[in-house]
Amino acid sequence: MRLIGEWRHLDDDAFKAHSPALSDVIRSLAGRARQLYELATGHVPDDERTTARNPQGRVGVDLSGPPWGSAMRHPIAWMGDRDEGSTGVQQVAPVITLAAGASTTIGPWRVWNRPHARPQGGSAVAPYSRGFLNVEAKRTSGSSTSDMIVTAWEEGDQGRARSEPFTLADSSSIQSVDVGASGAWIPLSSGWTTIFMRIENNSPNSVAICSIVINQIAKRSH
Amino acid sequence: MARTKNSTFSGTPIRDTDVDAPTWTRVLREVQSDLAMIFDRVTGENSETTTINHGGTDGRGALLGMPIVNQGLFRNWSAASFASGGSKNGASGITYLVITPILWVAGEPTLRVEIDLAGVDGYSPRAVLLSSSTGSEVDSADLEDVGVQHGDVQTIGATLSLGSVPSSAALYILAVEVDTTFARVRDRRALAWRAFHPRGLFASVGANAAQRASSASAMSTTVPTPGAAQGLAFSDIDAARFADLLPVDGGLLTKINRNALALEEYLTGWPAGANTTYTHVDHDGSGVADDTDPARSRFLAHTRSLYASEPLPTIPIIAHALGPILADGYRVEDGANGLVDWYAPYSLTTAGTSLRNYTAHRVYLPDLPLSSSTSRLKWAALVALHPSSSTAITTWSARYTTASDSDTQAFTALLGSTQLAIVTGGGTAGELYGGPDTVERHSIGLVCSTTPTDGDISLLGFCLWYEGT
């Protein structure tokens, strides 16, 4: 390695007037400049990498969450085949239909989640470590509101996320529910992750689930 | 001011940082010049052209590795004789179980495709990549067991290749194909399928806020607070300040140090140095504090909220297949034997020329630029026209609808000798995008300018992506 590359910080005082002119000062500034260059560009300027590999095993910030940049927000996984407002189309039935009082378990659902850095120990707080549910559903029979509960977990039962009951108000239109907004989230691993979901219809009505999307919504931490 | 900045990275030879090495002003000049170059590349400021767009070119940022397909299916499929019963069904043969347009980003030479299926033995499952302009095969690979099993459902996978590293993003058609010639009626499960640019997983450990707080040290590492119009508080320094024989004072060293700390917090998304809390927040100090406000992003996020020329990456967002169809365009829906609970939806006469909506998702979009002149959401829809269709492909249009907008695009021709047709839309400033930090309902539909007959056209799949500059 020809060019210095170190992640060494010094106290602010080391850079002030009348502080000793130690080589550490130059070493800290120059070393961090090299590391910032590798992080920003993903390029190694000489024959040896000085930064750690990102969660994908490559060089540079990949926007997967700190310390690899502010994470992007986007759908991670999705399912569903029917828009209940359809006319003039022959479609298959919704993926999930639930009679009054019925429940169903969906899974295993194997998903490729973006590799990401996670804190050592503790609960999942890193971006991409939690998936938030957004559900489209419709009451297909009955006249009262429909109380639904969604429970989701990762294979191996590393912690179940259970939503508060959400309701479908009427049968005249699609009801869109951001289940995750109430605090329910699915724990997700880095890379391959296998998900199970249980949907409970605690109402006297029949219900069709039209779409489920698992979204990544945190930028730097949950 | 003659702002000191390098056009390419200079770096500092190790010997210039050794104990007893002379303190050359040129060393400090090169450090500040390198930092200024990094600032320009991540913000697009000062007319920088080699910006960080994660586009695959060396030096323009790490590839993002966004998943292309992560779709749950939870359907039954069967290799039945589709021809018995139902109009416009076909005989058994090469069948696309799932098929959809996808965006293949720059810098990625390969794509990993996996599907979780039961009962696939004997049906020669393949992953197939087709050209979106000719419909011809670009690459294909047999899907093989990867050693993951759930009950009788096995995961099979294959890697597709373009043969070279693409320099720009392009649209393709991705399919999982089976040969149902050896027909037998037998409902089996299809659970999910995935497509992603393959990576090795590298364990990377961060730290949460509590862990950072518990590791607080007495060292002070001050990150300068950005102004209202700044993403980070970066100070330019005149090249003349580094002239030979000029004194190296604490003011100069402190300014360079703080530039490095500001870049560190901006790039990593983590408190810089020994700090346990952020200096940067996504907020300009007025009104209610909101650390997630993408309109005032003070971290590398490609939002153009504070830097008008900030580089924009190209990001695949969603790709969704709607069901199986025979490769020759005939349908597989069959009341007696076919894929009765899973087939590509098809048109009916009932609604005449009205819009036919097919599916909808509620998606959380990336923090896209707020300026109406730079939003570039784009979509593509793939259909199959039945060989005996009473309507021509040119009478059909696809319509992509979001909570705030819609876009309709007409199909112009079939792809080569296939019965496939593809259309793209979006890309107009401000179109389709309702704003950041929100969940939007997106749906796809078809419209015909003349009344079709049943089964004239089937909608196979669609995709959505954000196209950067």
Boltz contact constraints between the chains, C-beta under 6 A:
constraints:
  - contact:
      token1: [A, 3]
      token2: [B, 11]
      max_distance: 6.0
  - contact:
      token1: [A, 4]
      token2: [B, 12]
      max_distance: 6.0
  - contact:
      token1: [A, 4]
      token2: [B, 14]
      max_distance: 6.0
  - contact:
      token1: [A, 4]
      token2: [B, 17]
      max_distance: 6.0
  - contact:
      token1: [A, 9]
      token2: [B, 221]
      max_distance: 6.0
  - contact:
      token1: [A, 9]
      token2: [B, 273]
      max_distance: 6.0
  - contact:
      token1: [A, 11]
      token2: [B, 219]
      max_distance: 6.0
  - contact:
      token1: [A, 11]
      token2: [B, 220]
      max_distance: 6.0
  - contact:
      token1: [A, 12]
      token2: [B, 220]
      max_distance: 6.0
  - contact:
      token1: [A, 12]
      token2: [B, 222]
      max_distance: 6.0
  - contact:
      token1: [A, 15]
      token2: [B, 253]
      max_distance: 6.0
  - contact:
      token1: [A, 15]
      token2: [B, 254]
      max_distance: 6.0
  - contact:
      token1: [A, 15]
      token2: [B, 257]
      max_distance: 6.0
  - contact:
      token1: [A, 16]
      token2: [B, 250]
      max_distance: 6.0
  - contact:
      token1: [A, 17]
      token2: [B, 249]
      max_distance: 6.0
  - contact:
      token1: [A, 17]
      token2: [B, 250]
      max_distance: 6.0
  - contact:
      token1: [A, 23]
      token2: [B, 17]
      max_distance: 6.0
  - contact:
      token1: [A, 23]
      token2: [B, 19]
      max_distance: 6.0
  - contact:
      token1: [A, 26]
      token2: [B, 17]
      max_distance: 6.0
  - contact:
      token1: [A, 27]
      token2: [B, 17]
      max_distance: 6.0
  - contact:
      token1: [A, 29]
      token2: [B, 31]
      max_distance: 6.0
  - contact:
      token1: [A, 29]
      token2: [B, 256]
      max_distance: 6.0
  - contact:
      token1: [A, 30]
      token2: [B, 12]
      max_distance: 6.0
  - contact:
      token1: [A, 30]
      token2: [B, 17]
      max_distance: 6.0
  - contact:
      token1: [A, 30]
      token2: [B, 31]
      max_distance: 6.0
  - contact:
      token1: [A, 32]
      token2: [B, 260]
      max_distance: 6.0
  - contact:
      token1: [A, 33]
      token2: [B, 31]
      max_distance: 6.0
  - contact:
      token1: [A, 33]
      token2: [B, 34]
      max_distance: 6.0
  - contact:
      token1: [A, 33]
      token2: [B, 35]
      max_distance: 6.0
  - contact:
      token1: [A, 34]
      token2: [B, 11]
      max_distance: 6.0
  - contact:
      token1: [A, 36]
      token2: [B, 38]
      max_distance: 6.0
  - contact:
      token1: [A, 36]
      token2: [B, 263]
      max_distance: 6.0
  - contact:
      token1: [A, 37]
      token2: [B, 9]
      max_distance: 6.0
  - contact:
      token1: [A, 37]
      token2: [B, 38]
      max_distance: 6.0
  - contact:
      token1: [A, 39]
      token2: [B, 267]
      max_distance: 6.0
  - contact:
      token1: [A, 40]
      token2: [B, 38]
      max_distance: 6.0
  - contact:
      token1: [A, 40]
      token2: [B, 42]
      max_distance: 6.0
  - contact:
      token1: [A, 40]
      token2: [B, 52]
      max_distance: 6.0
  - contact:
      token1: [A, 40]
      token2: [B, 267]
      max_distance: 6.0
  - contact:
      token1: [A, 41]
      token2: [B, 59]
      max_distance: 6.0
  - contact:
      token1: [A, 42]
      token2: [B, 61]
      max_distance: 6.0
  - contact:
      token1: [A, 42]
      token2: [B, 62]
      max_distance: 6.0
  - contact:
      token1: [A, 43]
      token2: [B, 58]
      max_distance: 6.0
  - contact:
      token1: [A, 43]
      token2: [B, 59]
      max_distance: 6.0
  - contact:
      token1: [A, 45]
      token2: [B, 9]
      max_distance: 6.0
  - contact:
      token1: [A, 45]
      token2: [B, 11]
      max_distance: 6.0
  - contact:
      token1: [A, 53]
      token2: [B, 202]
      max_distance: 6.0
  - contact:
      token1: [A, 55]
      token2: [B, 202]
      max_distance: 6.0
  - contact:
      token1: [A, 55]
      token2: [B, 204]
      max_distance: 6.0
  - contact:
      token1: [A, 56]
      token2: [B, 65]
      max_distance: 6.0
  - contact:
      token1: [A, 56]
      token2: [B, 199]
      max_distance: 6.0
  - contact:
      token1: [A, 57]
      token2: [B, 200]
      max_distance: 6.0
  - contact:
      token1: [A, 57]
      token2: [B, 202]
      max_distance: 6.0
  - contact:
      token1: [A, 58]
      token2: [B, 62]
      max_distance: 6.0
  - contact:
      token1: [A, 60]
      token2: [B, 62]
      max_distance: 6.0
  - contact:
      token1: [A, 61]
      token2: [B, 267]
      max_distance: 6.0
  - contact:
      token1: [A, 62]
      token2: [B, 62]
      max_distance: 6.0
  - contact:
      token1: [A, 62]
      token2: [B, 64]
      max_distance: 6.0
  - contact:
      token1: [A, 66]
      token2: [B, 206]
      max_distance: 6.0
  - contact:
      token1: [A, 66]
      token2: [B, 268]
      max_distance: 6.0
  - contact:
      token1: [A, 66]
      token2: [B, 269]
      max_distance: 6.0
  - contact:
      token1: [A, 66]
      token2: [B, 270]
      max_distance: 6.0
  - contact:
      token1: [A, 67]
      token2: [B, 206]
      max_distance: 6.0
  - contact:
      token1: [A, 67]
      token2: [B, 268]
      max_distance: 6.0
  - contact:
      token1: [A, 67]
      token2: [B, 270]
      max_distance: 6.0
  - contact:
      token1: [A, 69]
      token2: [B, 269]
      max_distance: 6.0
  - contact:
      token1: [A, 69]
      token2: [B, 300]
      max_distance: 6.0
  - contact:
      token1: [A, 70]
      token2: [B, 269]
      max_distance: 6.0
  - contact:
      token1: [A, 70]
      token2: [B, 299]
      max_distance: 6.0
  - contact:
      token1: [A, 70]
      token2: [B, 301]
      max_distance: 6.0
  - contact:
      token1: [A, 72]
      token2: [B, 366]
      max_distance: 6.0
  - contact:
      token1: [A, 73]
      token2: [B, 364]
      max_distance: 6.0
  - contact:
      token1: [A, 73]
      token2: [B, 366]
      max_distance: 6.0
  - contact:
      token1: [A, 74]
      token2: [B, 317]
      max_distance: 6.0
  - contact:
      token1: [A, 74]
      token2: [B, 366]
      max_distance: 6.0
  - contact:
      token1: [A, 75]
      token2: [B, 318]
      max_distance: 6.0
  - contact:
      token1: [A, 75]
      token2: [B, 363]
      max_distance: 6.0
  - contact:
      token1: [A, 77]
      token2: [B, 70]
      max_distance: 6.0
  - contact:
      token1: [A, 78]
      token2: [B, 361]
      max_distance: 6.0
  - contact:
      token1: [A, 79]
      token2: [B, 72]
      max_distance: 6.0
  - contact:
      token1: [A, 81]
      token2: [B, 359]
      max_distance: 6.0
  - contact:
      token1: [A, 83]
      token2: [B, 357]
      max_distance: 6.0
  - contact:
      token1: [A, 83]
      token2: [B, 359]
      max_distance: 6.0
  - contact:
      token1: [A, 83]
      token2: [B, 360]
      max_distance: 6.0
  - contact:
      token1: [A, 83]
      token2: [B, 443]
      max_distance: 6.0
  - contact:
      token1: [A, 85]
      token2: [B, 357]
      max_distance: 6.0
  - contact:
      token1: [A, 86]
      token2: [B, 357]
      max_distance: 6.0
  - contact:
      token1: [A, 87]
      token2: [B, 351]
      max_distance: 6.0
  - contact:
      token1: [A, 88]
      token2: [B, 348]
      max_distance: 6.0
  - contact:
      token1: [A, 88]
      token2: [B, 350]
      max_distance: 6.0
  - contact:
      token1: [A, 88]
      token2: [B, 351]
      max_distance: 6.0
  - contact:
      token1: [A, 88]
      token2: [B, 354]
      max_distance: 6.0
  - contact:
      token1: [A, 88]
      token2: [B, 356]
      max_distance: 6.0
  - contact:
      token1: [A, 89]
      token2: [B, 345]
      max_distance: 6.0
  - contact:
      token1: [A, 89]
      token2: [B, 356]
      max_distance: 6.0
  - contact:
      token1: [A, 90]
      token2: [B, 346]
      max_distance: 6.0
  - contact:
      token1: [A, 90]
      token2: [B, 348]
      max_distance: 6.0
  - contact:
      token1: [A, 91]
      token2: [B, 345]
      max_distance: 6.0
  - contact:
      token1: [A, 92]
      token2: [B, 341]
      max_distance: 6.0
  - contact:
      token1: [A, 92]
      token2: [B, 342]
      max_distance: 6.0
  - contact:
      token1: [A, 95]
      token2: [B, 74]
      max_distance: 6.0
  - contact:
      token1: [A, 108]
      token2: [B, 150]
      max_distance: 6.0
  - contact:
      token1: [A, 109]
      token2: [B, 72]
      max_distance: 6.0
  - contact:
      token1: [A, 109]
      token2: [B, 192]
      max_distance: 6.0
  - contact:
      token1: [A, 110]
      token2: [B, 116]
      max_distance: 6.0
  - contact:
      token1: [A, 110]
      token2: [B, 192]
      max_distance: 6.0
  - contact:
      token1: [A, 111]
      token2: [B, 70]
      max_distance: 6.0
  - contact:
      token1: [A, 112]
      token2: [B, 67]
      max_distance: 6.0
  - contact:
      token1: [A, 112]
      token2: [B, 194]
      max_distance: 6.0
  - contact:
      token1: [A, 112]
      token2: [B, 196]
      max_distance: 6.0
  - contact:
      token1: [A, 115]
      token2: [B, 201]
      max_distance: 6.0
  - contact:
      token1: [A, 117]
      token2: [B, 204]
      max_distance: 6.0
  - contact:
      token1: [A, 117]
      token2: [B, 206]
      max_distance: 6.0
  - contact:
      token1: [A, 119]
      token2: [B, 206]
      max_distance: 6.0
  - contact:
      token1: [A, 119]
      token2: [B, 207]
      max_distance: 6.0
  - contact:
      token1: [A, 119]
      token2: [B, 208]
      max_distance: 6.0
  - contact:
      token1: [A, 119]
      token2: [B, 211]
      max_distance: 6.0
  - contact:
      token1: [A, 120]
      token2: [B, 205]
      max_distance: 6.0
  - contact:
      token1: [A, 125]
      token2: [B, 208]
      max_distance: 6.0
  - contact:
      token1: [A, 134]
      token2: [B, 362]
      max_distance: 6.0
  - contact:
      token1: [A, 134]
      token2: [B, 439]
      max_distance: 6.0
  - contact:
      token1: [A, 176]
      token2: [B, 362]
      max_distance: 6.0
  - contact:
      token1: [A, 178]
      token2: [B, 439]
      max_distance: 6.0
  - contact:
      token1: [A, 191]
      token2: [B, 201]
      max_distance: 6.0
  - contact:
      token1: [A, 211]
      token2: [B, 360]
      max_distance: 6.0
  - contact:
      token1: [A, 211]
      token2: [B, 361]
      max_distance: 6.0
  - contact:
      token1: [A, 213]
      token2: [B, 361]
      max_distance: 6.0
  - contact:
      token1: [A, 213]
      token2: [B, 362]
      max_distance: 6.0
  - contact:
      token1: [A, 213]
      token2: [B, 363]
      max_distance: 6.0
  - contact:
      token1: [A, 215]
      token2: [B, 364]
      max_distance: 6.0
  - contact:
      token1: [A, 217]
      token2: [B, 364]
      max_distance: 6.0
  - contact:
      token1: [A, 219]
      token2: [B, 292]
      max_distance: 6.0
  - contact:
      token1: [A, 220]
      token2: [B, 269]
      max_distance: 6.0
